[in-house]
Amino acid sequence: MINNKNLSYVFLFIYIIVGIYLSVTNGITSDEYHQQLNWEVHKAAIISFFKNGNYDVLLNYGDRYHGVAFNLISQPFSILFNKFVSNLNGLTTYGGLLVAKHIAIFSKRRVDNWYFLFFKKNLVELKRIVSMKENRR
């Protein structure tokens, strides 16, 4: 017999698999090349800084204030799933690197949604407890 909890986990698993598949098969956006370029310049500057204390690569780059926090999360996904995404979509290795980031984007947004729902549920429960205490007075 399937209970509601197991059914919700099955639905969640299917949702994640289908969502990831759709996120990597629907193409790229116009900013992905620029985002990757920013990452490469920042990475080169970090490596240069640790090697010789110099980060002129970044100082001379026009978009040096563009952060790379997203890339710290997405690059491992890109590296791990690059070949799979390239083969799936018939892309070059570089194109696969760009599109593989969609897995990180989809996953991050789902985690954000779950945290929000968890927070909302707990906030509603907290309001209920507070209102019960106020009604006792």
Sequence and secondary structure as in RCSB ss.txt:
>XXXX:A:sequence
MINNKNLSYVFLFIYIIVGIYLSVTNGITSDEYHQQLNWEVHKAAIISFFKNGNYDVLLNYGDRYHGVAFNLISQ
PFSILFNKFVSNLNGLTTYGGLLVAKHIAIFSKRRVDNWYFLFFKKNLVELKRIVSMKENRR
>XXXX:A:secstr
   HHHHHHHHHHHHHHHHHHHHHHS   TTHHHHHHHHHHHHHHHHHHHHHS  HHHHT TTTTS  HHHHHHH
HHHHHHHHHHHHHHT  HHHHHHHTHHHHHHHHHHHHHHHHHHHHHHHHHHHHHHHHHHHH 
